[in-house]
Amino acid sequence: MKTALNLAYGKNDLQQLDLYLPDQPNGAAIVFAHGGGWFRGDKAHDTDIGNYFAKAGYVTAIPNYRLAPADLYPAAQDDFEAAITWLTNSDYQFDRSRVGLLGASVGGTMTLTASLKLGYPVASWSGVTDFADWMQKHQVVKPAVDGKAELGLTEIHAIHDAFYKYFIQTYLGDLTPAKLTAVNPLNHLSTKLGPTLMYNSIDELTPLPGTLRFVEQAAAFGRDVTLHVVPGSGHARDYTDFALPGTRAFFDYHLLRR
């Protein structure tokens, strides 16, 4: 396996990606979107994902993207989709009709949004999909990165709520209905969505009811959508080892079966 690091797909310092190139290519590619609430996170933390899928034969790209509050919505989404375009326009060898998207936390949100535009198979680990509905029900919540230290909160759900509101507000700049609707993939569902695999823990940062709502409405559009509910409270990369085998099987089925 070879790696090509810090390849520029844009002019900003954060518009760089890492490529993991398999020794025995299977002809397909996967693009992974890291989490971090759109205000933190780095591709360097996801080398295990790149190595795992490259060893399975996939050309694997992991981009960084611009972060809030320096760059607000839709900068991160635009960058992720620009990274996909860069990869598909590059000279690297893979079948352009065999591209899969994988994301963790808000990375899962970004991959779902990209699939709604591009139709690629998509796997989302704890992707957030119910922004507007959640905000309407939690108007009194005060935003905080660390609700325990900043607000004196002790109950884990209250701490999660404070963080949830913080990262959404930080990325959007404000919480107007128009922006909440624009960022929310649930509000843009159509028959364009590619085959979809979603993981979500029973009781975690990403509320399970929002994920269930996404699955229900995607099914109403006749989409191929599967939800795997993970026992416990782990969020996104917390259950990587649990989700990787099923995620690989999903991509093997949709990208290699021909």
Stockholm file with secondary structure:
# STOCKHOLM 1.0

chainA/1-258         MKTALNLAYGKNDLQQLDLYLPDQPNGAAIVFAHGGGWFRGDKAHDTDIGNYFAKAGYVTAIPNYRLAPADLYPAAQDDFEAAITWLTNSDYQFDRSRVGLLGASVGGTMTLTASLKLGYPVASWSGVTDFADWMQKHQVVKPAVDGKAELGLTEIHAIHDAFYKYFIQTYLGDLTPAKLTAVNPLNHLSTKLGPTLMYNSIDELTPLPGTLRFVEQAAAFGRDVTLHVVPGSGHARDYTDFALPGTRAFFDYHLLRR
#=GR chainA/1-258 SS CEEEEEEESSSSTTCEEEEEECSSCCSCEEEEECCSTTTSCCGGGGHHHHHHHHHTTCEEEEECCCCTTTSCTTHHHHHHHHHHHHHHHSSCCSCTTCEEEEEETHHHHHHHHHHHHHCCCEEEESCCCCHHHHHHHCTTCCCCSSHHHHHCCCSHHHHHHHHHHHHHHHHHSSCCHHHHHHHCGGGGCCTTCCCEEEEEESSSSSCHHHHHHHHHHHHHTTCCEEEEEESSSCCGGGGHHHHHHHHHHHHIIIIICC
#=GC SS_cons         CEEEEEEESSSSTTCEEEEEECSSCCSCEEEEECCSTTTSCCGGGGHHHHHHHHHTTCEEEEECCCCTTTSCTTHHHHHHHHHHHHHHHSSCCSCTTCEEEEEETHHHHHHHHHHHHHCCCEEEESCCCCHHHHHHHCTTCCCCSSHHHHHCCCSHHHHHHHHHHHHHHHHHSSCCHHHHHHHCGGGGCCTTCCCEEEEEESSSSSCHHHHHHHHHHHHHTTCCEEEEEESSSCCGGGGHHHHHHHHHHHHIIIIICC
//
